[in-house]
Amino acid sequence: MGSPSSVGLALLLASSALGFQPKHRPLPTWKPLPATVDKEPQSWSSAPRIQKWSEEPVPTSYISIGVPKEVFDEERRVAQTPEKVSQLVEKGFNVVVESGAGLLASYTDKAYEAAGARIASSPAEVWRQDLVLKIHPPTLFEAGLLGAGQALVSLMAPQGNAELVDSLAEQGVSVFALDAVPRMLSRAQAFDVLSSQANIAGYRSVVECAHEFGRLFAGQMTAAGKQAPAKVLVLGAGVAGLAAIQTAKGLGAAVKAYDVRPAAKEQVESMGGHFLTVNFQEDGSGAGGYAKEMSDEYKEAERQKMLEWTAEADVIITTALVPGRPAPKLVSQEMLQGMRPGSVVLDMAANKDTGGNVAGSQAGGIATTENGVKIIGYTDLPSRLPATASELFAKNLLNFVNSLEVTAKAAGELSSKGPVQLRVTLEDEAVNCMLVASPHFTDGKGASKNRWPTPLYRPPPPKAKAKAAAEAEEAVEMEVDPRQPFVEGAAKASLLSAALVGAGVLCREDESSAALLSSFMLSSYAGYMVVKGVAPALHSPLMAVTNAISGMTAVGGLALVLHANPAVGDLKSLPPAALALGALATCVSAVNVVGGFRVAGKMLGLFRRPGDPEEFYALYAVPLALAVGGTALATLGGGDPLAASLSQMPTVAGAAAAVLCIAGIGGLASPRAASLGNVLGMSGVGLGLGATVVGAAAGGATPAQFLEALALLGGGG
């Protein structure tokens, strides 16, 4: 499940070429290449030079590449873009592009000429070139233009086009099927057109659904009312499915996805989707990265779940297709009847030959059920983004051509310098899988060979040396001295002890330095312990909260602004620079405090879901007011004889404020407690500032100073 839907598209478009009788051209005479290759480009009308490239490398200056115009009505893409043509020309290729080939993708003939290509006025001129790069399988007319010694690189759907491949092989054409790329070969992923085009198809499928869907994808809260986000269900989490999940999530929809392969769960969740499962134990992973066909028992359990899932969904996108087999039916008529009117279903596997995933889907069009559900069956989704799709397709083809390169040294020359050369060999795993027809690799009796089905690529087993090294490493681990970890731990602890003694020596008899060191050690350890437990998803709110708590520097600024210690003198005895710095610190710190907590609150609001219960954290203002008021009453007292004995109350309140700030950061360790952590942080900062103001009032600060401090805090906040 989840295989790229462009396979189905290739099957559909290739089926028109079945059973034709191509015209044969006279076999051109191949001439041996000179020992020293001339830098001048070969004549455009010369005979193909690559018909023996399996025997000896051929310089790119002797190879001409043809880029024909795609002839199908719904096709807007082109196999090569001007940018990639310029790179081919730089490597020495002669490139011929059919006039108008790129117009529907916004690539003009002038752009191709500027890139170094020659524009051909007729298709026949393009199809005479040595190497033809194309998207779809050739039509009857196009195939008849190919002759011996030429090569074709395109989608072929060889599993359904045996007669087409046979005919091309009889004509002496080397055929590379882009839909036979070994997807398990890591370097072959660079020219995997199925994946690149399926990625675009997945994106475009969401755009088409959003166009047909009569409501918003993203939820909104407006004065006119609340709009819930659209519920999108993606069936099949392959390349196309994952692209659809990412796009729908980006539009604000609530996305769920289902795939028979358990390994897809992590990929779905990484895209922000919710992975659905069936209560039946069976692994749907198949060969080549595709999904396999499931058992009847699994299908029945799946059907029961699908009835529930489809009834809840507003939009369904299906991507399931097993190459060479009819598309599995995922959405039945019964499921469609259970959906709400106005819902949209897009069948990416819709195809006239292999069917589709949805009952009643029409390949190439839109059908509407009796209950008002729209079923989209477009078969040209990548072509609806022609510029991007062409760019990626062209890059894939360029990567494939580059993979055929051999250096001059590898070709047997003494020097590694020289022209770029191409060679085809079955020792190349990608070529061995993709070369479905070739006159160079015969059936042993001298006849040209249809090589389909080509050998499957199987990843090599672990190398014996690597396995032996791993076993040796395990043996070494077994021989480790059990005392070693304890020795290392004791050594680290000894270093810490030495550092502690050194710090004590530096403090000497200074009590304030010792107290500061103690506070620093405790706060550092406490801060480390609470921060390391914060979930990765909450790192951004954590930064906002810690930034707000760092605004506690306002305490120092207020101490200067509200300074009135009789032992020092009146306010005017402080240096003007100290007053200015105190005012600046108070104002800037207020910016950090208010901005940090507001940003954190906004970020945490993004984690809330529509069904989450309402929160009433505003009630926490009551205990904060009690704490600040109690501190003020206990400290100032209004003539109470106990007030003198409670002069340290602001210090105690300050300690409580520090604890609240640490608890606030710790609350961000999980999404459930994150909002509470934000409130505790605000309470800690508020209590700290309140205790500072109370202490200043007890020290004799004047009303004018308090007004100045209030103005600074208000201006910053």
C-alpha positions, 0 to 999 in steps of 0.5 A: 500500500502507498506505492506511487500513483504515477505507476498507474498513470504510466500503465494507462498511458503505455497501454495505447502502444500495445500490439503495434508493428513499428517501421524499421530503419536501415541499420546505420554503419558504426565506425570505431572511435578515433584514439584522440577525440576531437573537441568539435561536436559531432555532426547532427545528422551522423549515425548513432554512436552508442550502439556498442557502448556496452563494449567500449566507452563512448565520449559524450561529444559523440552522443546526441540527446533528443527531447521530444514533446509529450503528445498526450492531451493531459500532459504538460510536463517535459523531460528536460528543462533548460537548466538541465539541458545546459548541464548536459551541454557542459558535459559535451552532449549535443541536445536537440529539443522539439519545438514547443516541447516545454511551452506548457511548462513555461519553458520557451524555445528561446530558453532552450537555445540559450541553454545550448540546445538546437530546436527541431521543427519536426518530431522525426528529427528529435527521434533520430538522436542517439539517446531519447529522453522522454516521460511516457512510453512511445506511441505507435508513431513515435516507436516507429521512428526509432532504429537500431543503435538508439537508446530510449529512457522513459517510463515503460510499464513493462509488466503490461507492455510486453509486446511494446518491449519485444518490438523495440528489442527487435528494432535494436533499441536499448530501452531503460524503463524508469519505472524499474528503478531498484528503489532499495538501491540507495544511489538509484534514489537520485533518479527515482522518478516515481518517488519525485512525481508521487511527491508532487501528486500527493501535494496536488491531491490536497490542493484539488480536494481543498478546491472541491471541498466547500469549507475551510481546511483550517479551524478558525475562531471569529466573531461570527462563530467557531469553525472546526478544522477539516478531518482528512483521512489518507489511506496509504503512507507511501511517498504520495501519502506522506506528501498529502499528510504534510500538505493537509497538516500545513493547511490546518486540517486534522489529519489521520492516516492508515497503512498496512505497513507498521513501519509507516507509523513513525513516518506518519507521526513525523509529518504531524498525522495520527496513525490508525491501526487495525486490530489484526496482526499481519505485516503488509510490508512487501518487496521493493518498498511496496505493500503486499496484498493482504489476506481476506481475514485482514481485509474484513477487519480492515473493512469494519474499521474503515466504516468508522473512519470514513464516516468521520472524515470530510476528505479522503485521499487514497494512494494504494497500488500494487504494481502489476495488479488491480488496485485494491478497493479501499472505499466501498459504496457502503462507506461512501453512503456513510459520509456527509454530503459535501465530503470529497474523496480523491482516488490517486489510483484511478485508472481505466485498466487497473481500476481504482481504490474507490467504488464509482471513481471515474479515471480523469474526471469527477463523479458525485454520489447520490448523497453528495460525495464528490469522487475525484479521479484525476490521472494527471496530478503531477502534470497539474504542477508542470514546471516543478514536476518537469524540473524534478523529472529532468533532474532524475534523468540527468542523474541517471545519465551521470550514473553511466559516466566512466572516467578516462582512467577507468576506460583504460587510458593512462591519464585520468584527464579526458572527455566524459564517456558513457558505458553500459554494463550489467555490473551496474545494479541500476542498469541491470534492473532498468535495461528491459531491452537491448541488442547488446545483451542477447539470449545466447543465440545472437538474437536481441533480448527482451530482458523483462522481467529484469533481475530484482536488486537484493541488498548485499549481506553484511560483509564478513569483515564487518561482522567479524569486527563487530564480534571482536568488539563484543568480545572486547566488551565482555573482557572489560574489567568490572572495576573500570566504571567505578574507577572512572566515577571515583576519578570524576568525583575527585576532580569535583572535590578538588574544585570545591576545595579550591573555591573554598580557598578563594573565598577565604573569610569572605562570608558573602562570597561563600554565600554567593557560591553556595547559591550559585551551586544550588541554583545551577544544579536545580536549573539543570535538573528541571531543564533536562526533562523538558520535552523537545516539542516544548523547547520554544515555550521553555526559551520564552519562559526562561527569558521572562524569568531572567527579567528578575533583573528588575529586582536589582533595578528597583533596588537602585530606583527605590534606594533610601538607606539612611546609612548611605544618605538620601537618594541624591547621594547615589551616582547618576550613572547608578540611577540611570542603570537602575532605571534602564534595567527596570524598564528592559527587564519589564519588556522581558517579563511581559513579552516572555510570558505572553509569547509562551502563552501564545505558543502553548495555545497552539498545542490545545485541541478543539475538544480540550477542557477550558482552563481557569488559571486566572484563579491563581491570581488569588494566592499570589495576591494573598502572598504579596499582601501577607508579606506587606502586612507582616513587614509594614504592620502599621505600628504592630509591635511584631513588625520589627521581628518580621523584617526578614519577611521579604527575604522569605518571600524572595526565596519562595519566588525563586522556588516558584520560578524553578517549578515553572520551568519544571512544569514545561517538562510535559504538555499537560503541565506546561500551562501550569508551569507558565502560570507558576513562572508568572507567580514567581516573578510577581512575588519577587517583584512584590517582595522587593517593593515591600522591602523598599517601603520598609526601608523608607522609599518615598511615594515619588520613587514608587511612582517612578518605578511604576512608570518604568515597569509600565513603560517596559511592559 
